[in-house]
Amino acid sequence: MAVISVRVPDELKEKMKKYDINWSEEIRRFIASRISKEEKRRTVEMMHELLAGGIPAKEGTAKRYVREDRDGN
């Protein structure tokens, strides 16, 4: 496991000592959550770019496909 260091103001460090909280675990969970959110954001951004580059379907295309599917059964 890699080690990272975080600098916090002395006043904040003193406040952290008052509570029985596993700060390392809290920070690990926050980082994992933040990475997950960023990955989702980038995926949505890529999907928007892909969809923006496509040719829009003509009006009535979806209706036609549904009708063809229903008539085929």
mmJSON file of the N, C-alpha and C atoms, coordinates in Angstrom:
{"data_MODEL":{"atom_site":{
"group_PDB":["ATOM","ATOM","ATOM","ATOM","ATOM","ATOM","ATOM","ATOM","ATOM","ATOM","ATOM","ATOM","ATOM","ATOM","ATOM","ATOM","ATOM","ATOM","ATOM","ATOM","ATOM","ATOM","ATOM","ATOM","ATOM","ATOM","ATOM","ATOM","ATOM","ATOM","ATOM","ATOM","ATOM","ATOM","ATOM","ATOM","ATOM","ATOM","ATOM","ATOM","ATOM","ATOM","ATOM","ATOM","ATOM","ATOM","ATOM","ATOM","ATOM","ATOM","ATOM","ATOM","ATOM","ATOM","ATOM","ATOM","ATOM","ATOM","ATOM","ATOM","ATOM","ATOM","ATOM","ATOM","ATOM","ATOM","ATOM","ATOM","ATOM","ATOM","ATOM","ATOM","ATOM","ATOM","ATOM","ATOM","ATOM","ATOM","ATOM","ATOM","ATOM","ATOM","ATOM","ATOM","ATOM","ATOM","ATOM","ATOM","ATOM","ATOM","ATOM","ATOM","ATOM","ATOM","ATOM","ATOM","ATOM","ATOM","ATOM","ATOM","ATOM","ATOM","ATOM","ATOM","ATOM","ATOM","ATOM","ATOM","ATOM","ATOM","ATOM","ATOM","ATOM","ATOM","ATOM","ATOM","ATOM","ATOM","ATOM","ATOM","ATOM","ATOM","ATOM","ATOM","ATOM","ATOM","ATOM","ATOM","ATOM","ATOM","ATOM","ATOM","ATOM","ATOM","ATOM","ATOM","ATOM","ATOM","ATOM","ATOM","ATOM","ATOM","ATOM","ATOM","ATOM","ATOM","ATOM","ATOM","ATOM","ATOM","ATOM","ATOM","ATOM","ATOM","ATOM","ATOM","ATOM","ATOM","ATOM","ATOM","ATOM","ATOM","ATOM","ATOM","ATOM","ATOM","ATOM","ATOM","ATOM","ATOM","ATOM","ATOM","ATOM","ATOM","ATOM","ATOM","ATOM","ATOM","ATOM","ATOM","ATOM","ATOM","ATOM","ATOM","ATOM","ATOM","ATOM","ATOM","ATOM","ATOM","ATOM","ATOM","ATOM","ATOM","ATOM","ATOM","ATOM","ATOM","ATOM","ATOM","ATOM","ATOM","ATOM","ATOM","ATOM","ATOM","ATOM","ATOM","ATOM","ATOM","ATOM","ATOM","ATOM","ATOM","ATOM","ATOM","ATOM","ATOM","ATOM"],
"id":[1,2,3,4,5,6,7,8,9,10,11,12,13,14,15,16,17,18,19,20,21,22,23,24,25,26,27,28,29,30,31,32,33,34,35,36,37,38,39,40,41,42,43,44,45,46,47,48,49,50,51,52,53,54,55,56,57,58,59,60,61,62,63,64,65,66,67,68,69,70,71,72,73,74,75,76,77,78,79,80,81,82,83,84,85,86,87,88,89,90,91,92,93,94,95,96,97,98,99,100,101,102,103,104,105,106,107,108,109,110,111,112,113,114,115,116,117,118,119,120,121,122,123,124,125,126,127,128,129,130,131,132,133,134,135,136,137,138,139,140,141,142,143,144,145,146,147,148,149,150,151,152,153,154,155,156,157,158,159,160,161,162,163,164,165,166,167,168,169,170,171,172,173,174,175,176,177,178,179,180,181,182,183,184,185,186,187,188,189,190,191,192,193,194,195,196,197,198,199,200,201,202,203,204,205,206,207,208,209,210,211,212,213,214,215,216,217,218,219],
"type_symbol":["N","C","C","N","C","C","N","C","C","N","C","C","N","C","C","N","C","C","N","C","C","N","C","C","N","C","C","N","C","C","N","C","C","N","C","C","N","C","C","N","C","C","N","C","C","N","C","C","N","C","C","N","C","C","N","C","C","N","C","C","N","C","C","N","C","C","N","C","C","N","C","C","N","C","C","N","C","C","N","C","C","N","C","C","N","C","C","N","C","C","N","C","C","N","C","C","N","C","C","N","C","C","N","C","C","N","C","C","N","C","C","N","C","C","N","C","C","N","C","C","N","C","C","N","C","C","N","C","C","N","C","C","N","C","C","N","C","C","N","C","C","N","C","C","N","C","C","N","C","C","N","C","C","N","C","C","N","C","C","N","C","C","N","C","C","N","C","C","N","C","C","N","C","C","N","C","C","N","C","C","N","C","C","N","C","C","N","C","C","N","C","C","N","C","C","N","C","C","N","C","C","N","C","C","N","C","C","N","C","C","N","C","C","N","C","C","N","C","C"],
"label_atom_id":["N","CA","C","N","CA","C","N","CA","C","N","CA","C","N","CA","C","N","CA","C","N","CA","C","N","CA","C","N","CA","C","N","CA","C","N","CA","C","N","CA","C","N","CA","C","N","CA","C","N","CA","C","N","CA","C","N","CA","C","N","CA","C","N","CA","C","N","CA","C","N","CA","C","N","CA","C","N","CA","C","N","CA","C","N","CA","C","N","CA","C","N","CA","C","N","CA","C","N","CA","C","N","CA","C","N","CA","C","N","CA","C","N","CA","C","N","CA","C","N","CA","C","N","CA","C","N","CA","C","N","CA","C","N","CA","C","N","CA","C","N","CA","C","N","CA","C","N","CA","C","N","CA","C","N","CA","C","N","CA","C","N","CA","C","N","CA","C","N","CA","C","N","CA","C","N","CA","C","N","CA","C","N","CA","C","N","CA","C","N","CA","C","N","CA","C","N","CA","C","N","CA","C","N","CA","C","N","CA","C","N","CA","C","N","CA","C","N","CA","C","N","CA","C","N","CA","C","N","CA","C","N","CA","C","N","CA","C","N","CA","C","N","CA","C","N","CA","C","N","CA","C","N","CA","C"],
"label_alt_id":[null,null,null,null,null,null,null,null,null,null,null,null,null,null,null,null,null,null,null,null,null,null,null,null,null,null,null,null,null,null,null,null,null,null,null,null,null,null,null,null,null,null,null,null,null,null,null,null,null,null,null,null,null,null,null,null,null,null,null,null,null,null,null,null,null,null,null,null,null,null,null,null,null,null,null,null,null,null,null,null,null,null,null,null,null,null,null,null,null,null,null,null,null,null,null,null,null,null,null,null,null,null,null,null,null,null,null,null,null,null,null,null,null,null,null,null,null,null,null,null,null,null,null,null,null,null,null,null,null,null,null,null,null,null,null,null,null,null,null,null,null,null,null,null,null,null,null,null,null,null,null,null,null,null,null,null,null,null,null,null,null,null,null,null,null,null,null,null,null,null,null,null,null,null,null,null,null,null,null,null,null,null,null,null,null,null,null,null,null,null,null,null,null,null,null,null,null,null,null,null,null,null,null,null,null,null,null,null,null,null,null,null,null,null,null,null,null,null,null],
"label_comp_id":["MET","MET","MET","ALA","ALA","ALA","VAL","VAL","VAL","ILE","ILE","ILE","SER","SER","SER","VAL","VAL","VAL","ARG","ARG","ARG","VAL","VAL","VAL","PRO","PRO","PRO","ASP","ASP","ASP","GLU","GLU","GLU","LEU","LEU","LEU","LYS","LYS","LYS","GLU","GLU","GLU","LYS","LYS","LYS","MET","MET","MET","LYS","LYS","LYS","LYS","LYS","LYS","TYR","TYR","TYR","ASP","ASP","ASP","ILE","ILE","ILE","ASN","ASN","ASN","TRP","TRP","TRP","SER","SER","SER","GLU","GLU","GLU","GLU","GLU","GLU","ILE","ILE","ILE","ARG","ARG","ARG","ARG","ARG","ARG","PHE","PHE","PHE","ILE","ILE","ILE","ALA","ALA","ALA","SER","SER","SER","ARG","ARG","ARG","ILE","ILE","ILE","SER","SER","SER","LYS","LYS","LYS","GLU","GLU","GLU","GLU","GLU","GLU","LYS","LYS","LYS","ARG","ARG","ARG","ARG","ARG","ARG","THR","THR","THR","VAL","VAL","VAL","GLU","GLU","GLU","MET","MET","MET","MET","MET","MET","HIS","HIS","HIS","GLU","GLU","GLU","LEU","LEU","LEU","LEU","LEU","LEU","ALA","ALA","ALA","GLY","GLY","GLY","GLY","GLY","GLY","ILE","ILE","ILE","PRO","PRO","PRO","ALA","ALA","ALA","LYS","LYS","LYS","GLU","GLU","GLU","GLY","GLY","GLY","THR","THR","THR","ALA","ALA","ALA","LYS","LYS","LYS","ARG","ARG","ARG","TYR","TYR","TYR","VAL","VAL","VAL","ARG","ARG","ARG","GLU","GLU","GLU","ASP","ASP","ASP","ARG","ARG","ARG","ASP","ASP","ASP","GLY","GLY","GLY","ASN","ASN","ASN"],
"label_asym_id":["A","A","A","A","A","A","A","A","A","A","A","A","A","A","A","A","A","A","A","A","A","A","A","A","A","A","A","A","A","A","A","A","A","A","A","A","A","A","A","A","A","A","A","A","A","A","A","A","A","A","A","A","A","A","A","A","A","A","A","A","A","A","A","A","A","A","A","A","A","A","A","A","A","A","A","A","A","A","A","A","A","A","A","A","A","A","A","A","A","A","A","A","A","A","A","A","A","A","A","A","A","A","A","A","A","A","A","A","A","A","A","A","A","A","A","A","A","A","A","A","A","A","A","A","A","A","A","A","A","A","A","A","A","A","A","A","A","A","A","A","A","A","A","A","A","A","A","A","A","A","A","A","A","A","A","A","A","A","A","A","A","A","A","A","A","A","A","A","A","A","A","A","A","A","A","A","A","A","A","A","A","A","A","A","A","A","A","A","A","A","A","A","A","A","A","A","A","A","A","A","A","A","A","A","A","A","A","A","A","A","A","A","A","A","A","A","A","A","A"],
"label_entity_id":["1","1","1","1","1","1","1","1","1","1","1","1","1","1","1","1","1","1","1","1","1","1","1","1","1","1","1","1","1","1","1","1","1","1","1","1","1","1","1","1","1","1","1","1","1","1","1","1","1","1","1","1","1","1","1","1","1","1","1","1","1","1","1","1","1","1","1","1","1","1","1","1","1","1","1","1","1","1","1","1","1","1","1","1","1","1","1","1","1","1","1","1","1","1","1","1","1","1","1","1","1","1","1","1","1","1","1","1","1","1","1","1","1","1","1","1","1","1","1","1","1","1","1","1","1","1","1","1","1","1","1","1","1","1","1","1","1","1","1","1","1","1","1","1","1","1","1","1","1","1","1","1","1","1","1","1","1","1","1","1","1","1","1","1","1","1","1","1","1","1","1","1","1","1","1","1","1","1","1","1","1","1","1","1","1","1","1","1","1","1","1","1","1","1","1","1","1","1","1","1","1","1","1","1","1","1","1","1","1","1","1","1","1","1","1","1","1","1","1"],
"label_seq_id":[1,1,1,2,2,2,3,3,3,4,4,4,5,5,5,6,6,6,7,7,7,8,8,8,9,9,9,10,10,10,11,11,11,12,12,12,13,13,13,14,14,14,15,15,15,16,16,16,17,17,17,18,18,18,19,19,19,20,20,20,21,21,21,22,22,22,23,23,23,24,24,24,25,25,25,26,26,26,27,27,27,28,28,28,29,29,29,30,30,30,31,31,31,32,32,32,33,33,33,34,34,34,35,35,35,36,36,36,37,37,37,38,38,38,39,39,39,40,40,40,41,41,41,42,42,42,43,43,43,44,44,44,45,45,45,46,46,46,47,47,47,48,48,48,49,49,49,50,50,50,51,51,51,52,52,52,53,53,53,54,54,54,55,55,55,56,56,56,57,57,57,58,58,58,59,59,59,60,60,60,61,61,61,62,62,62,63,63,63,64,64,64,65,65,65,66,66,66,67,67,67,68,68,68,69,69,69,70,70,70,71,71,71,72,72,72,73,73,73],
"pdbx_PDB_ins_code":[null,null,null,null,null,null,null,null,null,null,null,null,null,null,null,null,null,null,null,null,null,null,null,null,null,null,null,null,null,null,null,null,null,null,null,null,null,null,null,null,null,null,null,null,null,null,null,null,null,null,null,null,null,null,null,null,null,null,null,null,null,null,null,null,null,null,null,null,null,null,null,null,null,null,null,null,null,null,null,null,null,null,null,null,null,null,null,null,null,null,null,null,null,null,null,null,null,null,null,null,null,null,null,null,null,null,null,null,null,null,null,null,null,null,null,null,null,null,null,null,null,null,null,null,null,null,null,null,null,null,null,null,null,null,null,null,null,null,null,null,null,null,null,null,null,null,null,null,null,null,null,null,null,null,null,null,null,null,null,null,null,null,null,null,null,null,null,null,null,null,null,null,null,null,null,null,null,null,null,null,null,null,null,null,null,null,null,null,null,null,null,null,null,null,null,null,null,null,null,null,null,null,null,null,null,null,null,null,null,null,null,null,null,null,null,null,null,null,null],
"Cartn_x":[0.855,0.0,0.896,0.552,1.319,0.974,1.874,1.684,1.643,0.653,0.606,0.536,0.994,0.96,0.056,-0.632,-1.529,-1.174,-0.996,-0.726,-2.049,-2.238,-3.424,-2.958,-3.726,-3.358,-3.305,-2.448,-2.29,-3.618,-4.414,-5.709,-6.616,-6.611,-7.417,-6.901,-5.611,-5.007,-5.411,-5.426,-5.837,-7.299,-8.142,-9.553,-9.702,-8.905,-8.968,-8.631,-7.713,-7.288,-8.411,-9.377,-10.459,-11.431,-11.444,-12.445,-11.809,-12.528,-12.054,-12.493,-11.834,-12.15,-10.886,-11.025,-9.899,-9.762,-8.965,-8.85,-8.265,-7.369,-6.794,-7.88,-8.748,-9.836,-10.822,-11.117,-12.018,-11.466,-10.19,-9.558,-9.523,-9.222,-9.229,-10.609,-11.653,-13.022,-13.381,-12.978,-13.264,-12.584,-11.321,-10.574,-11.219,-11.58,-12.219,-13.55,-14.322,-15.607,-15.416,-14.449,-14.186,-13.724,-12.889,-12.422,-13.607,-14.48,-15.656,-16.534,-16.766,-17.572,-16.922,-15.62,-14.909,-14.959,-14.818,-14.904,-16.29,-17.327,-18.692,-18.886,-18.377,-18.515,-17.845,-16.645,-15.918,-16.622,-17.2,-17.939,-19.139,-19.88,-21.035,-20.576,-19.482,-18.942,-18.584,-17.941,-17.583,-18.837,-19.859,-21.101,-21.759,-21.759,-22.33,-21.574,-20.256,-19.453,-19.755,-19.88,-20.195,-21.57,-22.545,-23.902,-24.013,-23.257,-23.308,-22.772,-21.868,-21.271,-22.104,-23.159,-23.974,-24.974,-25.568,-26.585,-27.939,-28.724,-30.017,-30.959,-31.78,-32.756,-33.879,-34.455,-35.579,-36.788,-37.659,-38.857,-39.697,-40.163,-40.992,-40.223,-38.897,-38.087,-38.398,-38.43,-38.696,-40.08,-41.058,-42.427,-42.466,-41.753,-41.713,-41.09,-39.975,-39.309,-40.214,-40.92,-41.829,-42.94,-43.506,-44.584,-44.093,-42.897,-42.338,-42.137,-41.669,-41.437,-42.75,-43.767,-45.073,-45.704,-45.61,-46.202,-45.467,-44.207,-43.408,-43.702,-44.387,-44.672,-46.04],
"Cartn_y":[-1.174,0.0,1.231,2.203,3.441,4.36,5.257,6.21,7.609,8.402,9.811,10.628,11.85,12.745,13.923,14.387,15.521,16.543,17.764,18.841,19.492,19.634,20.312,21.356,22.409,23.419,22.805,23.349,22.832,22.799,23.833,23.912,22.746,22.417,21.299,19.974,19.813,18.589,18.403,19.474,19.395,18.967,19.504,19.11,17.635,17.173,15.772,14.832,15.232,14.395,14.189,15.099,15.029,13.88,13.391,12.394,11.048,10.005,8.639,8.204,8.781,8.51,8.026,6.985,6.476,7.377,8.418,9.418,8.833,7.885,7.258,6.567,5.835,5.135,6.131,7.185,8.224,8.828,9.124,9.725,8.729,7.457,6.431,6.326,6.292,6.191,7.416,8.595,9.817,9.787,9.396,9.35,8.356,7.178,6.168,6.685,7.344,7.896,8.988,9.834,10.947,10.424,9.392,8.78,8.171,7.482,6.871,7.931,9.036,10.121,10.692,10.876,11.437,10.476,9.178,8.191,8.209,8.308,8.381,9.653,10.774,12.045,11.973,11.401,11.287,10.337,9.261,8.329,9.023,9.774,10.509,11.529,12.21,13.193,12.52,11.358,10.633,10.198,9.753,9.337,10.515,11.677,12.871,13.218,13.13,13.429,12.446,11.161,10.155,10.394,10.689,10.914,12.208,13.21,14.492,14.356,13.423,13.252,12.41,11.8,10.917,11.681,10.963,11.542,11.286,12.336,12.13,11.326,10.515,9.718,10.623,10.238,10.999,10.821,11.813,11.756,10.547,9.818,8.652,7.342,7.399,6.184,5.204,5.687,4.802,4.179,4.988,4.49,3.386,3.604,2.62,1.311,1.409,0.202,-0.579,0.137,-0.523,-1.22,-0.536,-1.113,-2.357,-2.281,-3.432,-4.613,-4.315,-5.375,-6.026,-5.213,-5.743,-6.561,-6.058,-6.759,-8.059,-8.13,-9.315,-10.47,-10.202,-11.268,-11.805],
"Cartn_z":[0.0,0.0,0.0,-0.828,-0.912,0.263,0.554,1.643,1.06,1.504,1.125,2.407,2.332,3.487,3.168,4.199,4.044,5.105,4.691,5.646,6.041,7.35,7.871,8.877,9.047,10.043,11.445,12.288,13.656,14.405,14.231,14.915,14.498,13.231,12.741,13.3,13.357,13.903,15.365,16.136,17.542,17.652,16.787,16.795,16.418,15.484,15.055,16.21,17.068,18.195,19.21,19.247,20.228,19.965,18.752,18.37,18.074,18.462,18.228,16.824,15.827,14.422,13.738,12.938,12.16,10.927,11.064,10.001,8.728,8.845,7.651,6.836,7.533,6.836,6.232,6.966,6.449,5.158,5.164,3.984,2.83,3.12,2.061,1.42,2.249,1.715,0.886,1.374,0.624,-0.738,-0.768,-2.029,-2.991,-2.494,-3.348,-3.894,-3.051,-3.473,-4.522,-4.295,-5.23,-6.58,-6.574,-7.825,-8.57,-7.848,-8.466,-9.128,-8.436,-9.005,-10.258,-10.223,-11.377,-12.563,-12.299,-13.38,-14.02,-13.199,-13.73,-14.542,-14.041,-14.751,-16.114,-16.147,-17.416,-18.377,-17.855,-18.708,-19.338,-18.54,-19.064,-20.102,-19.826,-20.768,-22.099,-22.042,-23.262,-24.017,-23.285,-23.93,-24.639,-24.0,-24.627,-25.907,-25.857,-27.043,-28.167,-27.826,-28.84,-29.449,-28.598,-29.089,-29.886,-29.503,-30.21,-31.631,-31.849,-33.169,-34.11,-33.603,-34.431,-35.286,-36.209,-37.077,-36.422,-36.193,-35.552,-36.454,-35.823,-36.575,-37.066,-38.183,-38.734,-37.83,-37.835,-37.015,-37.413,-36.432,-36.679,-36.764,-36.699,-36.811,-35.687,-34.458,-33.317,-33.439,-33.827,-33.991,-35.053,-36.139,-37.223,-36.744,-36.001,-35.498,-34.549,-33.681,-32.746,-33.517,-34.503,-35.302,-36.038,-36.638,-37.353,-36.404,-35.196,-34.219,-33.801,-33.57,-33.163,-34.288,-35.495,-36.636,-36.935,-36.577,-36.851,-35.915,-34.798,-33.824,-33.983],
"occupancy":[1.0,1.0,1.0,1.0,1.0,1.0,1.0,1.0,1.0,1.0,1.0,1.0,1.0,1.0,1.0,1.0,1.0,1.0,1.0,1.0,1.0,1.0,1.0,1.0,1.0,1.0,1.0,1.0,1.0,1.0,1.0,1.0,1.0,1.0,1.0,1.0,1.0,1.0,1.0,1.0,1.0,1.0,1.0,1.0,1.0,1.0,1.0,1.0,1.0,1.0,1.0,1.0,1.0,1.0,1.0,1.0,1.0,1.0,1.0,1.0,1.0,1.0,1.0,1.0,1.0,1.0,1.0,1.0,1.0,1.0,1.0,1.0,1.0,1.0,1.0,1.0,1.0,1.0,1.0,1.0,1.0,1.0,1.0,1.0,1.0,1.0,1.0,1.0,1.0,1.0,1.0,1.0,1.0,1.0,1.0,1.0,1.0,1.0,1.0,1.0,1.0,1.0,1.0,1.0,1.0,1.0,1.0,1.0,1.0,1.0,1.0,1.0,1.0,1.0,1.0,1.0,1.0,1.0,1.0,1.0,1.0,1.0,1.0,1.0,1.0,1.0,1.0,1.0,1.0,1.0,1.0,1.0,1.0,1.0,1.0,1.0,1.0,1.0,1.0,1.0,1.0,1.0,1.0,1.0,1.0,1.0,1.0,1.0,1.0,1.0,1.0,1.0,1.0,1.0,1.0,1.0,1.0,1.0,1.0,1.0,1.0,1.0,1.0,1.0,1.0,1.0,1.0,1.0,1.0,1.0,1.0,1.0,1.0,1.0,1.0,1.0,1.0,1.0,1.0,1.0,1.0,1.0,1.0,1.0,1.0,1.0,1.0,1.0,1.0,1.0,1.0,1.0,1.0,1.0,1.0,1.0,1.0,1.0,1.0,1.0,1.0,1.0,1.0,1.0,1.0,1.0,1.0,1.0,1.0,1.0,1.0,1.0,1.0,1.0,1.0,1.0,1.0,1.0,1.0],
"B_iso_or_equiv":[0.0,0.0,0.0,0.0,0.0,0.0,0.0,0.0,0.0,0.0,0.0,0.0,0.0,0.0,0.0,0.0,0.0,0.0,0.0,0.0,0.0,0.0,0.0,0.0,0.0,0.0,0.0,0.0,0.0,0.0,0.0,0.0,0.0,0.0,0.0,0.0,0.0,0.0,0.0,0.0,0.0,0.0,0.0,0.0,0.0,0.0,0.0,0.0,0.0,0.0,0.0,0.0,0.0,0.0,0.0,0.0,0.0,0.0,0.0,0.0,0.0,0.0,0.0,0.0,0.0,0.0,0.0,0.0,0.0,0.0,0.0,0.0,0.0,0.0,0.0,0.0,0.0,0.0,0.0,0.0,0.0,0.0,0.0,0.0,0.0,0.0,0.0,0.0,0.0,0.0,0.0,0.0,0.0,0.0,0.0,0.0,0.0,0.0,0.0,0.0,0.0,0.0,0.0,0.0,0.0,0.0,0.0,0.0,0.0,0.0,0.0,0.0,0.0,0.0,0.0,0.0,0.0,0.0,0.0,0.0,0.0,0.0,0.0,0.0,0.0,0.0,0.0,0.0,0.0,0.0,0.0,0.0,0.0,0.0,0.0,0.0,0.0,0.0,0.0,0.0,0.0,0.0,0.0,0.0,0.0,0.0,0.0,0.0,0.0,0.0,0.0,0.0,0.0,0.0,0.0,0.0,0.0,0.0,0.0,0.0,0.0,0.0,0.0,0.0,0.0,0.0,0.0,0.0,0.0,0.0,0.0,0.0,0.0,0.0,0.0,0.0,0.0,0.0,0.0,0.0,0.0,0.0,0.0,0.0,0.0,0.0,0.0,0.0,0.0,0.0,0.0,0.0,0.0,0.0,0.0,0.0,0.0,0.0,0.0,0.0,0.0,0.0,0.0,0.0,0.0,0.0,0.0,0.0,0.0,0.0,0.0,0.0,0.0,0.0,0.0,0.0,0.0,0.0,0.0],
"pdbx_formal_charge":[null,null,null,null,null,null,null,null,null,null,null,null,null,null,null,null,null,null,null,null,null,null,null,null,null,null,null,null,null,null,null,null,null,null,null,null,null,null,null,null,null,null,null,null,null,null,null,null,null,null,null,null,null,null,null,null,null,null,null,null,null,null,null,null,null,null,null,null,null,null,null,null,null,null,null,null,null,null,null,null,null,null,null,null,null,null,null,null,null,null,null,null,null,null,null,null,null,null,null,null,null,null,null,null,null,null,null,null,null,null,null,null,null,null,null,null,null,null,null,null,null,null,null,null,null,null,null,null,null,null,null,null,null,null,null,null,null,null,null,null,null,null,null,null,null,null,null,null,null,null,null,null,null,null,null,null,null,null,null,null,null,null,null,null,null,null,null,null,null,null,null,null,null,null,null,null,null,null,null,null,null,null,null,null,null,null,null,null,null,null,null,null,null,null,null,null,null,null,null,null,null,null,null,null,null,null,null,null,null,null,null,null,null,null,null,null,null,null,null],
"auth_seq_id":[1,1,1,2,2,2,3,3,3,4,4,4,5,5,5,6,6,6,7,7,7,8,8,8,9,9,9,10,10,10,11,11,11,12,12,12,13,13,13,14,14,14,15,15,15,16,16,16,17,17,17,18,18,18,19,19,19,20,20,20,21,21,21,22,22,22,23,23,23,24,24,24,25,25,25,26,26,26,27,27,27,28,28,28,29,29,29,30,30,30,31,31,31,32,32,32,33,33,33,34,34,34,35,35,35,36,36,36,37,37,37,38,38,38,39,39,39,40,40,40,41,41,41,42,42,42,43,43,43,44,44,44,45,45,45,46,46,46,47,47,47,48,48,48,49,49,49,50,50,50,51,51,51,52,52,52,53,53,53,54,54,54,55,55,55,56,56,56,57,57,57,58,58,58,59,59,59,60,60,60,61,61,61,62,62,62,63,63,63,64,64,64,65,65,65,66,66,66,67,67,67,68,68,68,69,69,69,70,70,70,71,71,71,72,72,72,73,73,73],
"auth_comp_id":["MET","MET","MET","ALA","ALA","ALA","VAL","VAL","VAL","ILE","ILE","ILE","SER","SER","SER","VAL","VAL","VAL","ARG","ARG","ARG","VAL","VAL","VAL","PRO","PRO","PRO","ASP","ASP","ASP","GLU","GLU","GLU","LEU","LEU","LEU","LYS","LYS","LYS","GLU","GLU","GLU","LYS","LYS","LYS","MET","MET","MET","LYS","LYS","LYS","LYS","LYS","LYS","TYR","TYR","TYR","ASP","ASP","ASP","ILE","ILE","ILE","ASN","ASN","ASN","TRP","TRP","TRP","SER","SER","SER","GLU","GLU","GLU","GLU","GLU","GLU","ILE","ILE","ILE","ARG","ARG","ARG","ARG","ARG","ARG","PHE","PHE","PHE","ILE","ILE","ILE","ALA","ALA","ALA","SER","SER","SER","ARG","ARG","ARG","ILE","ILE","ILE","SER","SER","SER","LYS","LYS","LYS","GLU","GLU","GLU","GLU","GLU","GLU","LYS","LYS","LYS","ARG","ARG","ARG","ARG","ARG","ARG","THR","THR","THR","VAL","VAL","VAL","GLU","GLU","GLU","MET","MET","MET","MET","MET","MET","HIS","HIS","HIS","GLU","GLU","GLU","LEU","LEU","LEU","LEU","LEU","LEU","ALA","ALA","ALA","GLY","GLY","GLY","GLY","GLY","GLY","ILE","ILE","ILE","PRO","PRO","PRO","ALA","ALA","ALA","LYS","LYS","LYS","GLU","GLU","GLU","GLY","GLY","GLY","THR","THR","THR","ALA","ALA","ALA","LYS","LYS","LYS","ARG","ARG","ARG","TYR","TYR","TYR","VAL","VAL","VAL","ARG","ARG","ARG","GLU","GLU","GLU","ASP","ASP","ASP","ARG","ARG","ARG","ASP","ASP","ASP","GLY","GLY","GLY","ASN","ASN","ASN"],
"auth_asym_id":["A","A","A","A","A","A","A","A","A","A","A","A","A","A","A","A","A","A","A","A","A","A","A","A","A","A","A","A","A","A","A","A","A","A","A","A","A","A","A","A","A","A","A","A","A","A","A","A","A","A","A","A","A","A","A","A","A","A","A","A","A","A","A","A","A","A","A","A","A","A","A","A","A","A","A","A","A","A","A","A","A","A","A","A","A","A","A","A","A","A","A","A","A","A","A","A","A","A","A","A","A","A","A","A","A","A","A","A","A","A","A","A","A","A","A","A","A","A","A","A","A","A","A","A","A","A","A","A","A","A","A","A","A","A","A","A","A","A","A","A","A","A","A","A","A","A","A","A","A","A","A","A","A","A","A","A","A","A","A","A","A","A","A","A","A","A","A","A","A","A","A","A","A","A","A","A","A","A","A","A","A","A","A","A","A","A","A","A","A","A","A","A","A","A","A","A","A","A","A","A","A","A","A","A","A","A","A","A","A","A","A","A","A","A","A","A","A","A","A"],
"auth_atom_id":["N","CA","C","N","CA","C","N","CA","C","N","CA","C","N","CA","C","N","CA","C","N","CA","C","N","CA","C","N","CA","C","N","CA","C","N","CA","C","N","CA","C","N","CA","C","N","CA","C","N","CA","C","N","CA","C","N","CA","C","N","CA","C","N","CA","C","N","CA","C","N","CA","C","N","CA","C","N","CA","C","N","CA","C","N","CA","C","N","CA","C","N","CA","C","N","CA","C","N","CA","C","N","CA","C","N","CA","C","N","CA","C","N","CA","C","N","CA","C","N","CA","C","N","CA","C","N","CA","C","N","CA","C","N","CA","C","N","CA","C","N","CA","C","N","CA","C","N","CA","C","N","CA","C","N","CA","C","N","CA","C","N","CA","C","N","CA","C","N","CA","C","N","CA","C","N","CA","C","N","CA","C","N","CA","C","N","CA","C","N","CA","C","N","CA","C","N","CA","C","N","CA","C","N","CA","C","N","CA","C","N","CA","C","N","CA","C","N","CA","C","N","CA","C","N","CA","C","N","CA","C","N","CA","C","N","CA","C","N","CA","C","N","CA","C","N","CA","C","N","CA","C","N","CA","C"],
"pdbx_PDB_model_num":[1,1,1,1,1,1,1,1,1,1,1,1,1,1,1,1,1,1,1,1,1,1,1,1,1,1,1,1,1,1,1,1,1,1,1,1,1,1,1,1,1,1,1,1,1,1,1,1,1,1,1,1,1,1,1,1,1,1,1,1,1,1,1,1,1,1,1,1,1,1,1,1,1,1,1,1,1,1,1,1,1,1,1,1,1,1,1,1,1,1,1,1,1,1,1,1,1,1,1,1,1,1,1,1,1,1,1,1,1,1,1,1,1,1,1,1,1,1,1,1,1,1,1,1,1,1,1,1,1,1,1,1,1,1,1,1,1,1,1,1,1,1,1,1,1,1,1,1,1,1,1,1,1,1,1,1,1,1,1,1,1,1,1,1,1,1,1,1,1,1,1,1,1,1,1,1,1,1,1,1,1,1,1,1,1,1,1,1,1,1,1,1,1,1,1,1,1,1,1,1,1,1,1,1,1,1,1,1,1,1,1,1,1,1,1,1,1,1,1]
}}}
